[in-house]
Amino acid sequence: MSPHEEARLIAAARRGDSRAFAALVDAHQQAVRGFFRRFAGHWAEADDIAQEAFVTAWSKLSRFEGRSSFRSWVCGIGYRIARDARRAHGRGAVRDNDWASVHDDRDAAAPLEDRIALAKAMAELPDDQRAAVALCLGEGFSHTEAAAILALPLGTVKSHVTRGRERLLSRLRGDD
C-alpha cells in the first residue's frame, strides 16, 4: 500500500469509516500477526495480541501522528500490550512450544526440527532482544522502524539484533 493510499484510508477512518479501517487492517494484519507470532511464540496468543492492537488502534486513531507507518504504529501498540501482559503474569514463566507455535507458512520449507529449535531459541531471548530480532530479521522492519515500535534508542535495537542473532546462531549450532 502506498503512503498516499494509507494516509487517505487513515483520514477516512478518523471520520468514522469502518470500511477504511478494515482496509488498513487487511493490508497490515499479516505482517503484524507475523511479528507477534515470532515474539510471543504461540499462535493463539499472538493473534490475540494482534487483534487487541488493532482494536486499540481503532479507538486511538486520533492519536496517530503519521511519524511512522500505520503498520509500525500498530506493532508498537501491540508490543506494549504484550510487554505489559508479560509483566503482569510474572517474569520467568517458560512457555511450552508445541508444533503449532513453530508452523509458519513462510517457513514451511525448513524442516520441522529446525523450526522447533528456532522457536525454542527465540523463547530464551530476553523480551526486548526477541522483539528486535523478530521485527528486523523475521519481519523485515528496518532498525529505525523497530526502534520506533519498541520505543528504544536506535543503537540499542542494533545491539539487540546483533546479540540476539549471535545467541540464536550459537544455540542452533549447539555451542551451549
TAGIDA-V175029 format. One record per pair of residues at least 24 apart in sequence whose C-alpha atoms are under 10 Angstrom apart, sorted by sequence separation. I is the first residue (numbers start at 1). J is the second residue. D is the distance in Angstrom with one decimal. If there is no record, write none. Layout:
I&J&D / I&J&D
This chain:
50&74&8.3 / 53&77&5.6 / 54&78&8.1 / 96&120&8.7 / 128&152&9.0 / 132&156&9.3 / 133&157&8.7 / 137&161&7.9 / 29&54&8.6 / 50&75&7.9 / 52&77&8.9 / 53&78&4.6 / 56&81&9.6 / 95&120&9.4 / 132&157&6.1 / 133&158&9.4 / 136&161&7.3 / 1&27&7.0 / 25&51&9.6 / 28&54&9.8 / 49&75&9.6 / 52&78&7.1 / 53&79&8.4 / 97&123&8.7 / 131&157&9.3 / 132&158&8.1 / 135&161&9.2 / 1&28&9.1 / 50&77&9.1 / 51&78&8.6 / 53&80&9.1 / 96&123&9.4 / 129&156&9.3 / 132&159&9.2 / 133&160&7.1 / 134&161&8.8 / 49&77&9.4 / 50&78&6.2 / 53&81&7.4 / 95&123&7.9 / 128&156&9.5 / 129&157&7.7 / 132&160&6.2 / 133&161&5.0 / 137&165&8.6 / 25&54&7.2 / 49&78&5.9 / 50&79&9.1 / 52&81&8.0 / 53&82&9.4 / 94&123&8.0 / 95&124&10.0 / 128&157&8.4 / 129&158&9.7 / 131&160&8.8 / 132&161&5.7 / 133&162&8.3 / 24&54&9.6 / 25&55&10.0 / 48&78&9.6 / 49&79&8.2 / 52&82&9.7 / 94&124&8.5 / 129&159&8.5 / 130&160&7.9 / 131&161&8.9 / 132&162&9.5 / 133&163&9.2 / 134&164&9.7 / 49&80&9.8 / 50&81&9.4 / 129&160&4.8 / 130&161&8.2 / 133&164&6.3 / 22&54&9.7 / 25&57&10.0 / 46&78&9.4 / 49&81&7.1 / 50&82&9.4 / 128&160&7.4 / 129&161&6.6 / 132&164&8.2 / 133&165&7.1 / 21&54&9.4 / 25&58&9.8 / 49&82&6.5 / 128&161&9.6 / 129&162&9.2 / 131&164&9.7 / 132&165&10.0 / 48&82&9.7 / 126&160&9.4 / 129&163&7.9 / 130&164&6.9 / 125&160&9.8 / 129&164&5.9 / 130&165&9.5 / 133&168&9.7 / 21&57&9.5 / 22&58&9.7 / 46&82&8.8 / 49&85&9.7 / 91&127&10.0 / 128&164&9.7 / 129&165&9.3 / 21&58&7.4 / 45&82&9.2 / 125&163&9.7 / 126&164&8.8 / 130&168&10.0 / 32&71&7.0 / 36&75&8.3 / 40&79&9.8 / 125&164&6.9 / 18&58&8.9 / 21&61&9.6 / 31&71&7.8 / 32&72&8.5 / 35&75&7.8 / 39&79&8.8 / 124&164&9.9 / 125&165&9.9 / 31&72&9.8 / 86&127&9.2 / 16&58&9.5 / 28&70&8.2 / 29&71&8.3 / 32&74&7.5 / 33&75&8.9 / 36&78&8.1 / 40&82&7.9 / 122&164&8.5 / 125&167&8.0 / 27&70&10.0 / 28&71&5.9 / 32&75&6.0 / 35&78&9.8 / 36&79&8.0 / 39&82&9.0 / 40&83&9.8 / 121&164&9.7 / 122&165&9.6 / 124&167&9.3 / 125&168&8.3 / 14&58&8.6 / 27&71&8.8 / 28&72&9.5 / 31&75&9.0 / 32&76&9.8 / 35&79&9.4 / 83&127&7.7 / 124&168&9.1 / 13&58&8.2 / 14&59&9.6 / 25&70&9.5 / 29&74&9.4 / 33&78&9.8 / 82&127&9.7 / 83&128&8.9 / 122&167&9.1 / 14&60&9.4 / 24&70&8.0 / 25&71&8.9 / 28&74&8.9 / 29&75&9.9 / 32&78&8.6 / 36&82&8.7 / 40&86&9.7 / 121&167&8.1 / 122&168&7.0 / 14&61&6.4 / 15&62&9.6 / 24&71&8.7 / 28&75&9.8 / 121&168&5.9 / 124&171&9.7 / 10&58&9.9 / 13&61&7.9 / 14&62&6.4 / 79&127&9.9 / 83&131&9.9 / 120&168&9.5 / 121&169&8.9 / 13&62&9.4 / 14&63&10.0 / 25&74&9.6 / 79&128&9.6 / 119&168&9.8 / 121&170&9.5 / 122&171&9.6 / 11&61&9.4 / 14&64&9.8 / 118&168&7.4 / 121&171&6.4 / 10&61&7.9 / 11&62&9.4 / 117&168&9.5 / 118&169&9.2 / 120&171&9.4 / 121&172&7.3 / 10&62&9.4 / 79&131&8.1 / 120&172&9.6 / 42&95&8.6 / 118&171&8.7 / 10&64&9.0 / 41&95&8.2 / 42&96&8.8 / 117&171&8.6 / 118&172&7.1 / 40&95&9.4 / 41&96&9.0 / 42&97&7.1 / 46&101&9.6 / 117&172&6.8 / 10&66&9.5 / 41&97&7.1 / 42&98&8.2 / 44&100&9.2 / 45&101&9.7 / 41&98&9.4 / 42&99&9.6 / 43&100&6.9 / 44&101&8.5 / 42&100&7.4 / 43&101&5.5 / 114&172&8.4 / 7&66&8.3 / 41&100&9.5 / 42&101&4.5 / 43&102&8.4 / 10&70&8.4 / 41&101&5.8 / 42&102&7.8 / 43&103&8.9 / 75&135&9.2 / 40&101&9.0 / 41&102&7.5 / 42&103&9.8 / 43&104&9.3 / 7&69&9.3 / 3&66&10.0 / 6&69&8.4 / 7&70&8.9 / 38&101&8.8 / 72&135&9.9 / 6&70&7.6 / 37&101&7.6 / 38&102&8.7 / 6&71&9.9 / 37&102&8.7 / 3&69&7.8 / 37&103&9.9 / 38&104&9.6 / 3&70&9.3 / 37&104&8.8 / 72&141&8.5 / 76&145&9.7 / 80&149&9.0 / 34&104&8.6 / 75&145&10.0 / 76&146&8.6 / 79&149&7.5 / 80&150&7.8 / 75&146&9.1 / 76&147&9.5 / 78&149&9.1 / 79&150&6.9 / 80&151&9.3 / 34&106&9.6 / 73&145&9.3 / 76&148&7.4 / 77&149&7.8 / 78&150&9.8 / 79&151&9.7 / 72&145&6.6 / 75&148&9.6 / 76&149&4.0 / 77&150&9.0 / 71&145&9.8 / 72&146&7.8 / 75&149&6.1 / 76&150&5.9 / 72&147&9.9 / 73&148&8.1 / 74&149&8.2 / 75&150&8.5 / 76&151&7.8 / 68&144&9.8 / 69&145&8.6 / 72&148&7.5 / 73&149&6.4 / 42&119&9.3 / 68&145&7.5 / 72&149&5.8 / 73&150&9.8 / 41&119&6.6 / 71&149&9.4 / 72&150&9.5 / 40&119&9.8 / 41&120&8.4 / 38&118&9.9 / 39&119&9.5 / 68&148&7.8 / 38&119&7.7 / 41&122&7.9 / 67&148&9.3 / 68&149&8.9 / 37&119&9.9 / 40&122&9.4 / 41&123&6.7 / 39&122&7.9 / 40&123&8.0 / 38&122&7.8 / 39&123&8.1 / 38&123&9.0 / 39&125&9.8 / 40&127&9.2 / 39&127&7.8 / 39&128&9.4 / 39&129&9.6 / 40&130&9.1 / 39&130&6.2 / 40&131&8.9 / 38&130&8.1 / 39&131&5.5 / 38&131&7.9 / 39&132&8.9 / 39&133&8.6 / 40&134&9.8 / 36&131&8.5 / 38&133&8.9 / 39&134&6.1 / 35&131&8.0 / 38&134&5.6 / 39&135&8.4 / 35&132&9.8 / 37&134&8.8 / 38&135&8.4 / 35&133&9.6 / 36&134&8.1 / 35&134&5.9 / 36&135&9.0 / 39&138&9.6 / 34&134&8.6 / 35&135&6.0 / 38&138&7.3 / 34&135&9.0 / 35&136&9.4 / 37&138&9.9 / 38&139&8.9 / 35&137&10.0 / 32&135&9.5 / 35&138&7.1 / 36&139&9.9 / 31&135&9.5 / 34&138&8.0 / 35&139&6.1 / 34&139&6.9 / 35&140&9.6 / 33&139&9.9 / 35&141&9.7 / 31&138&9.7 / 32&139&8.7 / 31&139&6.7 / 30&139&10.0 / 31&140&9.3 / 31&141&9.7
